[in-house]
Amino acid sequence: MEELEGYYFSAALSCTFLVSCFLFSIINRALREPYMDEIFHLPQAQRFCWGSFQWDPMITTLPGLYLVSVGIVKPVTWIIGWSQHVVCSIGMLRFVNLLFSVGNFYLLYLLFCKLQQRNKEYLSCIPSVLAVSGIQRILSALTMAVFPTLYFFNFLYYTETGSMFFTLFAYLMCLYGNHKTSALLGFCGFMFRQTNIVWTLFCAGNIISQKLTEAWKIELQKKEDKLPSIKGLLSACKKILCFLFDYAMSFRNLSILIVLTWPYVLLIIMFIAFVVLNGGIVVGDKSNHEACMNFPQLFYFFAFTFFFSFPHLLSPAKIKTFLHSAWRNRGQFVVLTTVSLFLVWKFTYVHKYLLADNRHYTFYVWKRIFQRHDFVKYLLVPCYLFAGWSIADSLKSKSIFWNIMFFICLFMVTVPQKLLEFRYFILPYIIYRLNLPMPSLPKLLCELGFYMIINFVTFYLFLNKTFQWPNNDSIQRFMW
């Protein structure tokens, strides 16, 4: 069965790569010049490729993408004998991300295998279940590999695909207990995008949450209690805080955690030193990338996740359960709604890029939904709460401490962003989706079909529905 699963996975990977290569050739022929942020990334990579390390002050990320690209394409000059002009061309540099996408597919499959470990004794008695389980893992990896916002950037010279590769690789090594390797890969991810340091913290948090869960279960066994689920988080908050305080007061516990997580701690210390010396997290254009407490970003992420995961999060039973829970805990629900309304009222920030750039889908989302009336942003709060509850409910198989750790990381990576940009949600969404219980085959097929439709529409609009701005001859295209 494992050999058959390997065969099916290889076939899925090969077919996906061939389709991507075909699509890449179409896009590359239509897009001869750098587009959008490529006007910064491509010239910088070409300068590195030609041996010049002059830095463009408008670039906000570290040079990980350019260094890796040069490390991949430069040897082609020596091995094949191609000229430097060909090797450092726009097409070759974009193709680097297509290679990263193959690695992402493989890493996603390995992560699903690791996170969705099956009961071998039970499944060995039922070969058909084993086969279905293998198909589910392959379909899950395929679905995440063609996740629309991620898949689109496989064909442009952006940092998303490489950033995803090193972050997923670091997460996989963390799950296998290779923490030094995980921290090193986390550093590579940081070199692609500084906010990836949060996922280094997430890897450290995996270790900490595992130790806390073990100690928590022992504590509850002593008291003959039950481990509260994510649904009972508010009622159990006081007990959990007391437990965390007692756990942290133990020198033995802290020393064990430090020994286990020191590679990540070292990397986080290096990050703090970088921020202090650099005067902020952004490398270049700091004026247009200022951090702020944009709390509604968390709500936007809930809506984004609910939209792309609706086969797993939306059902009549879930709506009924949510309404019943809201009525049963109506005091808490009223307080949560009031706080959410206040956060939307006082902390909604609108970046000038969001209002000015009509090439991005977020421009139309904001214009046609949020700008229709001032009250719309408040009317959406119940929808945000349902989406957030659904997301939390879908993670109830994970421990309470894993959930706390994940939502802290989610908060850190989304809320400080002033600009509403869907590509900032890619990594937290993938991490979330990896940790869902394995969905049924019909749900996976529904999810995959939904993504394929979105991808088809996205690339059709990008390639065929071009437009021009007044007093500007450049061709503009719609994109994520």
C-alpha positions in Angstrom: 0.0 0.0 0.0 2.8 2.4 0.8 4.4 1.8 -2.6 1.1 2.5 -4.3 0.7 5.7 -2.3 4.2 6.7 -3.3 3.3 6.1 -7.0 0.1 8.1 -6.7 2.0 11.0 -5.0 4.7 11.0 -7.7 2.1 11.1 -10.4 0.3 14.0 -8.7 3.5 15.9 -8.2 4.7 15.3 -11.8 1.3 16.3 -13.3 1.1 19.4 -11.2 4.6 20.5 -12.1 3.9 19.9 -15.9 0.7 22.0 -15.7 2.6 24.7 -13.8 5.4 24.7 -16.4 2.8 25.1 -19.2 1.1 27.9 -17.3 4.5 29.5 -16.6 5.4 29.6 -20.3 2.1 31.4 -21.0 2.6 33.9 -18.3 6.2 34.5 -19.1 5.4 35.2 -22.7 2.7 37.6 -21.8 4.8 39.3 -19.1 8.1 40.3 -20.6 8.9 43.0 -18.2 8.9 43.2 -14.4 5.4 43.6 -12.9 4.3 45.1 -9.6 6.9 44.4 -6.9 9.1 42.7 -9.4 10.3 46.1 -10.4 12.3 46.0 -7.2 13.1 42.3 -6.8 14.2 41.4 -10.3 16.7 44.3 -10.9 18.2 43.6 -7.4 18.6 39.9 -8.1 20.2 40.6 -11.5 22.7 43.0 -9.8 23.6 40.2 -7.4 23.8 37.8 -10.4 26.2 40.1 -12.2 28.4 40.5 -9.1 27.1 43.9 -7.9 25.8 44.2 -4.4 24.4 47.7 -4.6 21.2 47.8 -2.6 17.8 49.3 -3.6 16.6 51.3 -0.6 12.9 50.7 -1.6 13.2 47.0 -0.9 11.8 46.1 2.6 12.9 42.5 2.9 16.3 40.9 3.5 18.2 39.4 0.5 17.4 35.7 1.0 15.5 35.4 -2.3 18.3 37.0 -4.3 21.1 35.0 -2.6 19.3 31.7 -3.1 18.3 32.6 -6.7 21.9 33.3 -7.6 23.0 30.1 -5.8 20.6 28.2 -8.1 21.0 29.9 -11.5 24.8 30.8 -11.3 26.0 27.2 -11.5 24.1 26.8 -14.8 26.7 29.2 -16.3 29.5 26.8 -15.4 27.7 23.5 -16.0 25.7 24.1 -19.2 27.7 27.0 -20.5 24.8 29.4 -20.9 25.7 33.1 -21.0 25.2 35.3 -17.9 22.6 37.3 -19.8 20.4 34.2 -20.2 21.0 32.8 -16.7 20.1 36.1 -15.0 17.1 36.7 -17.2 13.6 37.5 -15.9 12.4 34.1 -17.0 15.1 32.1 -15.2 14.8 34.1 -12.0 11.0 33.5 -12.0 11.6 29.8 -12.6 13.3 29.6 -9.3 10.0 30.0 -7.6 8.5 27.2 -9.7 11.3 25.0 -8.3 10.4 26.1 -4.8 6.8 25.2 -5.5 7.8 21.6 -6.1 9.6 21.5 -2.8 6.5 23.0 -1.1 4.3 20.2 -2.5 6.7 17.6 -1.2 7.0 19.3 2.2 3.2 19.6 2.5 2.8 15.9 1.9 5.4 15.0 4.5 3.8 17.4 7.0 0.4 15.8 6.4 1.9 12.4 6.9 3.5 13.5 10.1 0.6 15.5 11.5 -2.1 13.0 10.5 -0.4 9.8 11.7 -2.7 6.8 11.4 -3.4 4.0 13.7 -1.3 1.3 11.9 -2.6 -1.6 13.9 -6.3 -0.8 13.1 -5.7 0.1 9.5 -3.6 -3.0 8.8 -6.8 -5.0 9.2 -8.6 -2.8 6.7 -6.5 -2.3 3.5 -9.2 -0.2 1.8 -9.1 2.4 4.7 -5.3 2.5 4.3 -5.7 3.3 0.6 -8.3 6.0 1.2 -6.1 7.5 3.9 -3.2 7.7 1.4 -5.4 9.4 -1.2 -6.6 11.9 1.5 -3.0 12.8 2.3 -2.1 13.2 -1.4 -5.2 15.2 -2.1 -4.6 17.4 1.0 -1.0 18.2 -0.2 -2.2 18.8 -3.7 -5.0 21.1 -2.5 -2.6 23.2 -0.4 0.0 23.3 -3.2 -2.6 24.9 -5.5 -4.0 27.2 -2.7 -4.9 30.2 -4.9 -3.1 33.1 -3.2 0.1 30.9 -2.9 -0.1 29.3 -6.3 -0.4 32.6 -8.1 2.9 33.8 -6.8 4.7 30.7 -7.9 4.9 32.4 -11.4 6.2 35.8 -10.3 9.4 36.8 -8.7 8.1 37.4 -5.2 9.3 36.2 -1.8 6.1 34.1 -0.9 7.1 30.8 -2.4 10.6 30.6 -1.0 9.4 32.0 2.3 6.8 29.2 2.4 9.5 26.5 1.6 11.9 27.4 4.4 9.1 27.9 6.9 7.4 24.5 6.1 10.9 22.8 6.2 11.6 24.3 9.6 8.2 23.2 10.9 8.8 19.6 9.6 12.2 19.4 11.2 10.7 20.7 14.5 8.1 18.0 14.4 10.8 15.4 13.9 12.8 16.8 16.8 15.7 18.2 14.7 15.6 21.6 16.4 19.0 22.9 15.4 18.2 22.2 11.8 14.8 23.8 12.3 16.3 27.0 13.7 18.8 27.2 10.8 15.9 26.8 8.3 14.0 29.4 10.3 16.9 31.8 9.8 16.6 31.2 6.1 12.9 31.9 6.2 13.7 35.1 8.1 16.1 36.1 5.4 13.1 35.9 2.9 10.7 37.8 5.1 11.3 39.2 8.6 7.9 38.4 10.0 8.8 34.7 9.6 10.5 35.0 12.9 7.0 34.5 14.3 7.0 30.9 12.9 10.3 30.3 14.6 8.5 31.2 17.8 5.7 28.9 16.7 8.2 26.0 16.4 9.5 26.7 19.9 5.9 27.0 21.1 5.2 23.5 19.7 7.8 22.1 22.2 6.5 24.2 25.1 2.8 23.4 24.4 3.7 19.7 24.4 5.5 19.9 27.7 2.7 22.0 29.2 0.0 19.5 28.0 1.8 16.6 29.6 2.1 18.5 32.9 -1.5 19.7 32.7 -2.8 16.1 32.2 -0.8 14.9 35.2 -2.1 17.8 37.3 -5.7 17.1 36.3 -5.3 13.3 37.0 -4.3 14.2 40.5 -7.5 16.3 40.9 -9.6 13.7 39.0 -10.8 16.4 36.6 -11.2 16.6 32.8 -9.0 18.4 30.4 -11.1 21.4 29.1 -11.5 21.8 25.4 -11.0 25.0 23.4 -14.8 25.6 23.9 -14.3 25.8 27.6 -11.3 28.2 27.4 -13.0 31.2 29.0 -14.4 29.2 31.9 -11.1 27.5 32.5 -9.0 30.6 32.0 -8.4 31.2 35.7 -7.3 27.6 36.4 -5.0 27.6 33.3 -3.4 30.9 34.3 -2.7 29.6 37.8 -1.2 26.4 36.4 1.0 28.4 34.0 2.2 30.6 36.9 3.0 27.5 39.0 4.8 25.8 36.1 6.9 28.9 35.4 7.9 29.2 39.0 9.7 25.9 38.8 13.4 26.3 37.9 13.5 22.7 36.8 10.6 23.2 34.3 12.2 26.4 32.9 15.6 24.8 32.6 14.1 21.8 30.6 12.3 24.2 28.3 15.5 26.3 27.7 17.5 23.2 26.9 14.9 22.0 24.4 14.3 25.4 22.7 17.7 27.1 22.9 18.3 27.1 19.1 15.0 29.0 18.6 15.8 31.3 21.6 19.2 32.2 20.0 17.5 33.0 16.7 14.9 35.2 18.5 17.7 37.1 20.3 19.4 37.7 17.0 16.2 39.0 15.6 15.8 41.4 18.5 19.4 42.6 18.0 18.5 43.1 14.3 15.4 45.2 15.1 17.4 47.4 17.5 20.3 48.0 15.1 18.0 48.4 12.1 15.6 50.7 13.9 12.7 48.5 13.0 11.7 45.3 11.4 11.5 46.8 7.8 14.8 47.1 5.9 14.1 49.7 3.3 11.0 51.8 2.7 10.0 52.3 6.4 7.6 55.2 5.8 5.0 53.0 3.9 5.4 50.0 6.2 4.8 51.3 9.7 3.5 48.9 12.3 0.2 49.7 14.1 -2.3 47.8 16.2 -4.8 47.0 13.4 -6.9 44.6 15.4 -9.5 44.1 12.6 -6.7 42.3 10.6 -7.4 39.3 12.8 -11.1 39.5 11.8 -10.1 39.8 8.1 -8.0 36.6 8.6 -11.0 34.8 10.1 -13.1 35.8 7.1 -10.3 34.8 4.6 -9.9 31.4 6.3 -13.6 30.8 6.4 -14.0 31.6 2.7 -11.2 29.2 1.7 -12.1 26.5 4.2 -15.9 26.6 3.9 -16.1 22.8 3.1 -14.7 22.1 6.6 -16.2 25.0 8.6 -19.7 25.6 7.2 -22.7 23.3 7.8 -26.2 23.6 9.2 -25.1 21.6 12.2 -22.2 24.1 12.9 -24.5 27.1 12.6 -27.0 25.5 15.0 -24.2 24.7 17.5 -22.8 28.2 17.3 -26.3 29.8 17.9 -26.9 27.4 20.8 -23.5 28.2 22.3 -24.0 31.9 21.9 -27.4 31.7 23.6 -26.2 29.5 26.4 -23.2 31.8 27.0 -25.0 35.0 26.0 -23.3 37.1 28.7 -19.9 36.2 27.4 -21.1 36.6 23.8 -22.4 40.1 24.5 -19.1 41.1 26.1 -17.1 39.6 23.1 -19.3 41.3 20.6 -19.0 44.7 22.4 -15.2 44.3 22.6 -15.1 43.4 18.9 -17.2 46.4 17.9 -14.9 48.7 19.9 -11.8 47.3 18.2 -13.4 47.8 14.8 -14.4 51.3 15.8 -11.1 52.5 17.2 -8.5 50.4 15.5 -9.5 50.1 11.8 -6.7 51.5 9.7 -6.8 51.9 6.0 -3.5 52.1 4.1 -3.2 54.5 1.2 -2.1 51.6 -1.1 -5.4 49.8 -0.4 -7.4 52.8 -1.6 -5.2 53.7 -4.6 -4.1 50.5 -6.3 -7.0 49.0 -8.3 -4.9 46.1 -9.5 -5.4 44.1 -6.3 -8.5 42.2 -5.3 -8.4 43.8 -1.8 -9.1 47.2 -3.5 -12.5 45.8 -4.8 -13.3 44.0 -1.5 -12.8 47.2 0.4 -14.6 49.4 -2.1 -17.6 47.2 -2.7 -18.1 45.9 0.8 -16.5 48.2 3.5 -17.0 51.5 1.7 -20.7 51.0 0.9 -21.6 52.4 4.3 -19.8 53.2 7.6 -22.1 50.6 9.4 -21.0 47.7 7.2 -17.8 47.1 9.2 -19.9 46.8 12.3 -22.6 44.6 10.8 -19.9 42.1 9.8 -18.8 41.6 13.4 -21.2 38.6 14.1 -19.9 37.0 10.9 -16.3 37.4 12.2 -17.3 35.9 15.5 -18.9 32.9 13.8 -15.8 32.5 11.6 -13.5 32.7 14.6 -15.6 30.3 16.6 -15.6 27.8 13.6 -11.9 28.0 13.3 -11.3 27.5 17.0 -13.9 24.6 17.0 -12.1 22.9 14.1 -8.9 22.9 16.2 -10.4 21.3 19.2 -8.4 18.1 18.6 -5.3 20.1 19.5 -4.4 20.8 23.1 -5.5 24.0 24.8 -1.9 25.1 25.0 -1.3 24.5 21.3 -4.3 26.6 20.5 -3.1 29.4 22.8 0.3 29.3 21.1 -1.1 29.3 17.6 -3.5 32.2 18.2 -0.7 34.3 19.8 1.5 33.7 16.7 -1.5 34.5 14.5 -2.1 37.7 16.4 1.6 38.7 16.1 1.8 38.1 12.4 -1.5 39.8 11.4 -2.4 42.6 13.7 0.7 44.9 13.4 0.1 45.0 9.6 -1.5 48.3 8.5 -2.0 47.2 4.9 -4.8 44.6 4.1 -2.9 42.2 1.8 -4.1 38.6 1.2 -0.6 37.3 0.7 0.2 38.1 4.3 -2.4 35.5 5.3 -0.9 32.6 3.3 1.5 31.2 5.9 -0.9 31.3 8.9 -3.6 29.8 6.7 -1.4 26.9 5.6 -0.3 26.2 9.2 -3.9 26.2 10.3 -5.0 23.9 7.5 -2.2 21.5 8.1 -3.4 21.0 11.7 -7.0 20.3 10.9 -8.2 16.7 11.4 -8.1 14.8 8.1 -11.3 15.8 6.2 -13.4 13.3 4.3 -12.8 12.6 0.7 -15.9 14.5 -0.6 -14.8 17.6 1.4 -11.3 17.4 0.0 -12.6 17.1 -3.5 -14.9 20.0 -3.0 -12.1 22.1 -1.6 -9.8 21.1 -4.5 -12.4 21.9 -7.1 -13.1 25.3 -5.5 -9.4 26.2 -5.6 -9.1 25.1 -9.2 -12.1 27.3 -10.2 -10.6 30.3 -8.4 -7.2 29.7 -10.0 -8.7 29.5 -13.4 -10.6 32.8 -12.9 -7.6 34.5 -11.4 -5.2 33.6 -14.3 -7.9 34.3 -16.9 -8.4 37.8 -15.5 -4.6 38.3 -15.1 -3.8 37.3 -18.7 -6.9 38.5 -20.6 -8.6 41.4 -18.8 -5.8 43.9 -18.9 -6.4 47.7 -18.6 -4.5 51.0 -18.7 -4.5 53.9 -16.3 -5.1 57.4 -17.7 -1.9 59.1 -19.0 0.0 55.8 -18.6 0.8 53.4 -21.5 1.7 50.5 -19.2 -0.5 47.4 -19.2 -2.1 46.8 -15.9 -3.4 43.4 -14.7 -5.7 42.2 -11.9 -4.0 40.0 -9.2 -4.1 39.0 -5.6 
